[in-house]
Structure formats: C-alpha cells, structure tokens
C-alpha cells in the first residue's frame, strides 16, 4: 500500500516521508504547500529531483515497483492543488 493512502489531510500536507532523511539526516517533507516544483511527492511521481533514480541515493519512480504510474494529467492536477495552497 502506498504510504500516503492512510494519511489524513493534515498528515499529508504537513508530514514527512516515512523513514526518509536528506543528506544531512533531516526528515523530508511530503510537500511544500504552495510550491509543487519543490515538493517531494511531485518529484517522486515524476522520477526527478534529489531522490531520482539516477541519483546514487535516489528512489525508483513512485509508486514504487508498480506498472501503472500516475499520468501527466494526474500529476499536474496534484501540482496545481499544491500550488493553490492545498485547499480542502
């Protein structure tokens, strides 16, 4: 199960990716409200950013090890929601 499937709105918009830290050992936020381009969830869904598979410490593109990825329209919709401040 994808970790975000069980999160509340509050946990998703203010929480951290479970068991993931940055290069300084700090927890990594799931998203940055109002800033989709620098939100971990968007970078992970696109397979880009500091956690990209081509980075030595990178991840596989999310959702991990599934044949069906989010399509561009779905990722764009999530990014727009983040950019709009994550309205409920």
N, CA, C and O atoms as CSV, one atom per row, in Angstrom:
chain,resi,resn,atom,element,x,y,z
A,1,UNK,N,N,0.844,-1.178,0.000
A,1,UNK,CA,C,0.000,0.000,0.000
A,1,UNK,C,C,0.890,1.243,0.000
A,1,UNK,O,O,1.901,1.289,0.701
A,2,UNK,N,N,0.517,2.231,-0.775
A,2,UNK,CA,C,1.253,3.488,-0.808
A,2,UNK,C,C,1.098,4.188,0.524
A,2,UNK,O,O,-0.002,4.246,1.073
A,3,UNK,N,N,2.208,4.731,1.058
A,3,UNK,CA,C,2.178,5.306,2.395
A,3,UNK,C,C,1.151,6.421,2.537
A,3,UNK,O,O,0.579,6.604,3.611
A,4,UNK,N,N,0.911,7.171,1.455
A,4,UNK,CA,C,0.012,8.316,1.580
A,4,UNK,C,C,-1.460,7.912,1.643
A,4,UNK,O,O,-2.307,8.726,2.011
A,5,UNK,N,N,-1.768,6.684,1.292
A,5,UNK,CA,C,-3.161,6.235,1.256
A,5,UNK,C,C,-3.809,6.231,2.639
A,5,UNK,O,O,-5.034,6.286,2.742
A,6,UNK,N,N,-3.024,6.166,3.678
A,6,UNK,CA,C,-3.564,6.101,5.035
A,6,UNK,C,C,-3.433,7.424,5.791
A,6,UNK,O,O,-3.816,7.503,6.958
A,7,UNK,N,N,-2.900,8.461,5.145
A,7,UNK,CA,C,-2.667,9.733,5.837
A,7,UNK,C,C,-3.908,10.615,5.840
A,7,UNK,O,O,-4.687,10.629,4.888
A,8,UNK,N,N,-4.067,11.340,6.923
A,8,UNK,CA,C,-5.118,12.355,6.973
A,8,UNK,C,C,-4.660,13.554,6.138
A,8,UNK,O,O,-3.492,13.659,5.762
A,9,UNK,N,N,-5.599,14.448,5.860
A,9,UNK,CA,C,-5.254,15.692,5.146
A,9,UNK,C,C,-4.098,16.398,5.864
A,9,UNK,O,O,-3.116,16.791,5.233
A,10,UNK,N,N,-4.220,16.553,7.173
A,10,UNK,CA,C,-3.200,17.252,7.966
A,10,UNK,C,C,-1.851,16.549,7.862
A,10,UNK,O,O,-0.827,17.202,7.660
A,11,UNK,N,N,-1.841,15.239,7.996
A,11,UNK,CA,C,-0.594,14.475,7.911
A,11,UNK,C,C,0.035,14.604,6.520
A,11,UNK,O,O,1.253,14.725,6.395
A,12,UNK,N,N,-0.799,14.577,5.483
A,12,UNK,CA,C,-0.281,14.661,4.120
A,12,UNK,C,C,0.308,16.037,3.828
A,12,UNK,O,O,1.355,16.142,3.189
A,13,UNK,N,N,-0.355,17.084,4.289
A,13,UNK,CA,C,0.096,18.442,3.950
A,13,UNK,C,C,1.184,18.980,4.869
A,13,UNK,O,O,1.858,19.949,4.518
A,14,UNK,N,N,1.367,18.378,6.030
A,14,UNK,CA,C,2.393,18.889,6.954
A,14,UNK,C,C,3.414,17.839,7.349
A,14,UNK,O,O,4.386,18.148,8.039
A,15,UNK,N,N,3.206,16.590,6.916
A,15,UNK,CA,C,4.042,15.495,7.381
A,15,UNK,C,C,5.283,15.234,6.556
A,15,UNK,O,O,5.609,15.964,5.620
A,16,UNK,N,N,5.953,14.179,6.932
A,16,UNK,CA,C,7.228,13.787,6.343
A,16,UNK,C,C,7.117,12.407,5.697
A,16,UNK,O,O,6.273,11.596,6.079
A,17,UNK,N,N,7.968,12.160,4.730
A,17,UNK,CA,C,8.026,10.850,4.087
A,17,UNK,C,C,8.588,9.867,5.122
A,17,UNK,O,O,9.666,10.102,5.667
A,18,UNK,N,N,7.877,8.780,5.397
A,18,UNK,CA,C,8.333,7.836,6.418
A,18,UNK,C,C,9.711,7.253,6.111
A,18,UNK,O,O,9.989,6.834,4.988
A,19,UNK,N,N,10.549,7.236,7.116
A,19,UNK,CA,C,11.861,6.583,7.052
A,19,UNK,C,C,12.796,7.167,6.003
A,19,UNK,O,O,13.678,6.463,5.510
A,20,UNK,N,N,12.623,8.445,5.649
A,20,UNK,CA,C,13.485,9.086,4.653
A,20,UNK,C,C,14.086,10.341,5.261
A,20,UNK,O,O,13.390,11.148,5.877
A,21,UNK,N,N,15.399,10.492,5.073
A,21,UNK,CA,C,16.081,11.705,5.509
A,21,UNK,C,C,16.898,12.263,4.357
A,21,UNK,O,O,17.246,11.548,3.417
A,22,UNK,N,N,17.198,13.557,4.446
A,22,UNK,CA,C,18.039,14.175,3.423
A,22,UNK,C,C,19.498,13.874,3.727
A,22,UNK,O,O,19.801,13.124,4.655
A,23,UNK,N,N,20.391,14.449,2.958
A,23,UNK,CA,C,21.824,14.160,3.127
A,23,UNK,C,C,22.371,14.647,4.468
A,23,UNK,O,O,23.463,14.245,4.871
A,24,UNK,N,N,21.631,15.500,5.157
A,24,UNK,CA,C,22.040,15.976,6.482
A,24,UNK,C,C,21.354,15.225,7.613
A,24,UNK,O,O,21.545,15.551,8.784
A,25,UNK,N,N,20.561,14.227,7.267
A,25,UNK,CA,C,19.868,13.437,8.272
A,25,UNK,C,C,18.546,14.025,8.734
A,25,UNK,O,O,17.950,13.534,9.693
A,26,UNK,N,N,18.075,15.084,8.057
A,26,UNK,CA,C,16.802,15.709,8.416
A,26,UNK,C,C,15.640,15.000,7.723
A,26,UNK,O,O,15.796,14.513,6.603
A,27,UNK,N,N,14.469,14.936,8.379
A,27,UNK,CA,C,13.314,14.339,7.724
A,27,UNK,C,C,12.930,15.141,6.482
A,27,UNK,O,O,13.190,16.341,6.395
A,28,UNK,N,N,12.309,14.458,5.531
A,28,UNK,CA,C,11.939,15.069,4.245
A,28,UNK,C,C,10.426,15.265,4.222
A,28,UNK,O,O,9.668,14.306,4.366
A,29,UNK,N,N,9.986,16.522,4.038
A,29,UNK,CA,C,8.554,16.825,3.973
A,29,UNK,C,C,7.946,16.204,2.716
A,29,UNK,O,O,8.590,16.129,1.670
A,30,UNK,N,N,6.705,15.765,2.837
A,30,UNK,CA,C,5.984,15.192,1.700
A,30,UNK,C,C,5.789,16.251,0.624
A,30,UNK,O,O,6.015,16.006,-0.561
A,31,UNK,N,N,5.366,17.434,1.060
A,31,UNK,CA,C,5.148,18.511,0.097
A,31,UNK,C,C,5.410,19.855,0.742
A,31,UNK,O,O,5.468,19.979,1.966
A,32,UNK,N,N,5.566,20.852,-0.098
A,32,UNK,CA,C,5.717,22.238,0.347
A,32,UNK,C,C,4.487,22.983,-0.160
A,32,UNK,O,O,4.351,23.249,-1.354
A,33,UNK,N,N,3.597,23.312,0.770
A,33,UNK,CA,C,2.356,23.987,0.410
A,33,UNK,C,C,2.682,25.236,-0.412
A,33,UNK,O,O,3.488,26.073,-0.003
A,34,UNK,N,N,2.042,25.344,-1.575
A,34,UNK,CA,C,2.249,26.489,-2.461
A,34,UNK,C,C,3.443,26.365,-3.392
A,34,UNK,O,O,3.716,27.278,-4.172
A,35,UNK,N,N,4.162,25.242,-3.321
A,35,UNK,CA,C,5.392,25.089,-4.105
A,35,UNK,C,C,5.527,23.658,-4.630
A,35,UNK,O,O,6.320,22.867,-4.118
A,36,UNK,N,N,4.750,23.347,-5.645
A,36,UNK,CA,C,4.780,21.974,-6.169
A,36,UNK,C,C,6.132,21.605,-6.771
A,36,UNK,O,O,6.551,20.450,-6.689
A,37,UNK,N,N,6.816,22.572,-7.373
A,37,UNK,CA,C,8.095,22.273,-8.030
A,37,UNK,C,C,9.136,21.750,-7.050
A,37,UNK,O,O,10.040,21.012,-7.442
A,38,UNK,N,N,9.019,22.120,-5.796
A,38,UNK,CA,C,9.964,21.672,-4.777
A,38,UNK,C,C,9.326,20.729,-3.769
A,38,UNK,O,O,9.841,20.550,-2.666
A,39,UNK,N,N,8.202,20.126,-4.152
A,39,UNK,CA,C,7.522,19.163,-3.292
A,39,UNK,C,C,8.007,17.753,-3.600
A,39,UNK,O,O,8.017,17.326,-4.755
A,40,UNK,N,N,8.401,17.050,-2.574
A,40,UNK,CA,C,8.935,15.700,-2.735
A,40,UNK,C,C,7.960,14.790,-3.464
A,40,UNK,O,O,8.373,14.009,-4.320
A,41,UNK,N,N,6.681,14.875,-3.142
A,41,UNK,CA,C,5.702,13.990,-3.771
A,41,UNK,C,C,5.667,14.170,-5.284
A,41,UNK,O,O,5.556,13.191,-6.022
A,42,UNK,N,N,5.760,15.404,-5.749
A,42,UNK,CA,C,5.736,15.656,-7.196
A,42,UNK,C,C,7.021,15.132,-7.836
A,42,UNK,O,O,6.975,14.469,-8.872
A,43,UNK,N,N,8.156,15.428,-7.226
A,43,UNK,CA,C,9.421,14.933,-7.779
A,43,UNK,C,C,9.447,13.414,-7.816
A,43,UNK,O,O,9.938,12.824,-8.779
A,44,UNK,N,N,8.923,12.775,-6.776
A,44,UNK,CA,C,8.917,11.309,-6.737
A,44,UNK,C,C,7.987,10.715,-7.793
A,44,UNK,O,O,8.312,9.705,-8.418
A,45,UNK,N,N,6.829,11.349,-7.987
A,45,UNK,CA,C,5.900,10.852,-9.002
A,45,UNK,C,C,6.465,11.015,-10.408
A,45,UNK,O,O,6.171,10.217,-11.298
A,46,UNK,N,N,7.276,12.051,-10.605
A,46,UNK,CA,C,7.892,12.292,-11.918
A,46,UNK,C,C,9.233,11.573,-12.078
A,46,UNK,O,O,9.753,11.465,-13.188
A,47,UNK,N,N,9.788,11.087,-10.976
A,47,UNK,CA,C,11.106,10.452,-11.032
A,47,UNK,C,C,12.219,11.457,-11.237
A,47,UNK,O,O,13.204,11.169,-11.915
A,48,UNK,N,N,12.065,12.652,-10.646
A,48,UNK,CA,C,13.052,13.722,-10.783
A,48,UNK,C,C,13.502,14.208,-9.403
A,48,UNK,O,O,13.019,13.737,-8.374
A,49,UNK,N,N,14.428,15.151,-9.407
A,49,UNK,CA,C,14.855,15.779,-8.159
A,49,UNK,C,C,15.925,14.993,-7.440
A,49,UNK,O,O,16.501,14.054,-7.991
A,50,UNK,N,N,16.193,15.389,-6.183
A,50,UNK,CA,C,17.297,14.766,-5.436
A,50,UNK,C,C,17.091,13.293,-5.133
A,50,UNK,O,O,18.043,12.591,-4.792
A,51,UNK,N,N,15.862,12.817,-5.252
A,51,UNK,CA,C,15.599,11.410,-4.986
A,51,UNK,C,C,15.344,10.627,-6.263
A,51,UNK,O,O,14.757,9.546,-6.219
A,52,UNK,N,N,15.773,11.155,-7.393
A,52,UNK,CA,C,15.582,10.499,-8.685
A,52,UNK,C,C,16.427,9.230,-8.780
A,52,UNK,O,O,17.472,9.131,-8.137
A,53,UNK,N,N,15.985,8.270,-9.570
A,53,UNK,CA,C,16.714,7.004,-9.682
A,53,UNK,C,C,18.161,7.144,-10.152
A,53,UNK,O,O,18.994,6.300,-9.824
A,54,UNK,N,N,18.477,8.203,-10.920
A,54,UNK,CA,C,19.852,8.361,-11.393
A,54,UNK,C,C,20.768,8.968,-10.338
A,54,UNK,O,O,21.976,9.060,-10.557
A,55,UNK,N,N,20.219,9.383,-9.200
A,55,UNK,CA,C,20.999,9.872,-8.075
A,55,UNK,C,C,21.449,8.642,-7.277
A,55,UNK,O,O,20.666,7.708,-7.104
A,56,UNK,N,N,22.688,8.625,-6.791
A,56,UNK,CA,C,23.149,7.450,-6.036
A,56,UNK,C,C,22.263,7.098,-4.843
A,56,UNK,O,O,22.165,5.930,-4.466
A,57,UNK,N,N,21.624,8.090,-4.254
A,57,UNK,CA,C,20.732,7.841,-3.114
A,57,UNK,C,C,19.262,7.923,-3.524
A,57,UNK,O,O,18.381,8.052,-2.674
A,58,UNK,N,N,19.007,7.849,-4.824
A,58,UNK,CA,C,17.661,8.067,-5.339
A,58,UNK,C,C,16.722,6.901,-5.140
A,58,UNK,O,O,17.117,5.813,-4.720
A,59,UNK,N,N,15.468,7.160,-5.453
A,59,UNK,CA,C,14.413,6.160,-5.370
A,59,UNK,C,C,14.017,5.755,-6.768
A,59,UNK,O,O,14.390,6.397,-7.750
A,60,UNK,N,N,13.261,4.690,-6.845
A,60,UNK,CA,C,12.589,4.394,-8.097
A,60,UNK,C,C,11.418,5.358,-8.195
A,60,UNK,O,O,10.958,5.886,-7.183
A,61,UNK,N,N,10.938,5.586,-9.401
A,61,UNK,CA,C,9.801,6.480,-9.574
A,61,UNK,C,C,8.592,5.922,-8.831
A,61,UNK,O,O,8.311,4.726,-8.907
A,62,UNK,N,N,7.884,6.780,-8.119
A,62,UNK,CA,C,6.697,6.338,-7.386
A,62,UNK,C,C,5.495,6.273,-8.313
A,62,UNK,O,O,5.438,6.989,-9.313
A,63,UNK,N,N,4.549,5.431,-7.990
A,63,UNK,CA,C,4.566,4.466,-6.897
A,63,UNK,C,C,5.536,3.322,-7.200
A,63,UNK,O,O,5.541,2.761,-8.296
A,64,UNK,N,N,6.326,3.004,-6.233
A,64,UNK,CA,C,7.438,2.070,-6.408
A,64,UNK,C,C,6.979,0.686,-6.853
A,64,UNK,O,O,6.025,0.119,-6.320
A,65,UNK,N,N,7.680,0.172,-7.832
A,65,UNK,CA,C,7.532,-1.200,-8.299
A,65,UNK,C,C,6.116,-1.540,-8.780
A,65,UNK,O,O,5.674,-2.683,-8.665
A,66,UNK,N,N,5.423,-0.554,-9.309
A,66,UNK,CA,C,4.104,-0.788,-9.887
A,66,UNK,C,C,4.172,-0.447,-11.365
A,66,UNK,O,O,4.891,0.467,-11.767
A,67,UNK,N,N,3.442,-1.165,-12.152
A,67,UNK,CA,C,3.499,-0.947,-13.594
A,67,UNK,C,C,2.726,0.299,-14.028
A,67,UNK,O,O,3.000,0.864,-15.086
A,68,UNK,N,N,1.762,0.725,-13.213
A,68,UNK,CA,C,0.957,1.879,-13.574
A,68,UNK,C,C,1.402,3.094,-12.779
A,68,UNK,O,O,1.230,3.142,-11.561
A,69,UNK,N,N,1.965,4.061,-13.456
A,69,UNK,CA,C,2.372,5.301,-12.814
A,69,UNK,C,C,1.253,6.317,-12.972
A,69,UNK,O,O,0.351,6.141,-13.792
A,70,UNK,N,N,1.317,7.365,-12.192
A,70,UNK,CA,C,0.372,8.459,-12.390
A,70,UNK,C,C,0.660,9.078,-13.742
A,70,UNK,O,O,1.822,9.232,-14.118
A,71,UNK,N,N,-0.385,9.435,-14.479
A,71,UNK,CA,C,-0.150,10.053,-15.775
A,71,UNK,C,C,0.092,11.552,-15.597
A,71,UNK,O,O,-0.101,12.094,-14.509
A,72,UNK,N,N,0.511,12.210,-16.659
A,72,UNK,CA,C,0.870,13.626,-16.600
A,72,UNK,C,C,-0.293,14.491,-16.122
A,72,UNK,O,O,-0.082,15.459,-15.392
A,73,UNK,N,N,-1.499,14.157,-16.522
A,73,UNK,CA,C,-2.670,14.932,-16.103
A,73,UNK,C,C,-2.895,14.818,-14.595
A,73,UNK,O,O,-3.216,15.805,-13.932
A,74,UNK,N,N,-2.726,13.619,-14.063
A,74,UNK,CA,C,-2.906,13.416,-12.629
A,74,UNK,C,C,-1.832,14.146,-11.818
A,74,UNK,O,O,-2.140,14.773,-10.805
A,75,UNK,N,N,-0.589,14.066,-12.257
A,75,UNK,CA,C,0.496,14.753,-11.555
A,75,UNK,C,C,0.290,16.262,-11.641
A,75,UNK,O,O,0.512,16.977,-10.664
A,76,UNK,N,N,-0.128,16.741,-12.796
A,76,UNK,CA,C,-0.394,18.167,-12.967
A,76,UNK,C,C,-1.519,18.634,-12.046
A,76,UNK,O,O,-1.436,19.719,-11.470
A,77,UNK,N,N,-2.560,17.831,-11.905
A,77,UNK,CA,C,-3.672,18.187,-11.019
A,77,UNK,C,C,-3.198,18.268,-9.564
A,77,UNK,O,O,-3.583,19.185,-8.838
A,78,UNK,N,N,-2.375,17.325,-9.143
A,78,UNK,CA,C,-1.834,17.354,-7.783
A,78,UNK,C,C,-0.935,18.575,-7.601
A,78,UNK,O,O,-1.001,19.248,-6.573
A,79,UNK,N,N,-0.100,18.860,-8.593
A,79,UNK,CA,C,0.781,20.027,-8.521
A,79,UNK,C,C,-0.019,21.322,-8.416
A,79,UNK,O,O,0.333,22.212,-7.642
A,80,UNK,N,N,-1.087,21.426,-9.188
A,80,UNK,CA,C,-1.942,22.622,-9.131
A,80,UNK,C,C,-2.563,22.759,-7.749
A,80,UNK,O,O,-2.607,23.859,-7.199
A,81,UNK,N,N,-3.041,21.664,-7.185
A,81,UNK,CA,C,-3.618,21.672,-5.842
A,81,UNK,C,C,-2.598,22.164,-4.819
A,81,UNK,O,O,-2.933,22.964,-3.945
A,82,UNK,N,N,-1.362,21.692,-4.920
A,82,UNK,CA,C,-0.299,22.132,-4.014
A,82,UNK,C,C,-0.043,23.627,-4.209
A,82,UNK,O,O,0.035,24.380,-3.238
A,83,UNK,N,N,0.087,24.054,-5.470
A,83,UNK,CA,C,0.354,25.466,-5.761
A,83,UNK,C,C,-0.760,26.387,-5.259
A,83,UNK,O,O,-0.507,27.541,-4.913
A,84,UNK,N,N,-1.983,25.878,-5.222
A,84,UNK,CA,C,-3.123,26.665,-4.736
A,84,UNK,C,C,-3.221,26.676,-3.200
A,84,UNK,O,O,-4.159,27.237,-2.635
A,85,UNK,N,N,-2.258,26.062,-2.550
A,85,UNK,CA,C,-2.248,26.060,-1.094
A,85,UNK,C,C,-2.924,24.867,-0.464
A,85,UNK,O,O,-3.234,24.901,0.727
A,86,UNK,N,N,-3.164,23.812,-1.223
A,86,UNK,CA,C,-3.762,22.564,-0.740
A,86,UNK,C,C,-5.160,22.785,-0.140
A,86,UNK,O,O,-5.420,22.388,0.997
A,87,UNK,N,N,-6.061,23.420,-0.912
A,87,UNK,CA,C,-7.394,23.664,-0.356
A,87,UNK,C,C,-8.125,22.362,-0.035
A,87,UNK,O,O,-8.029,21.377,-0.768
A,88,UNK,N,N,-8.853,22.383,1.072
A,88,UNK,CA,C,-9.623,21.198,1.484
A,88,UNK,C,C,-10.874,21.058,0.663
A,88,UNK,O,O,-11.645,20.120,0.867
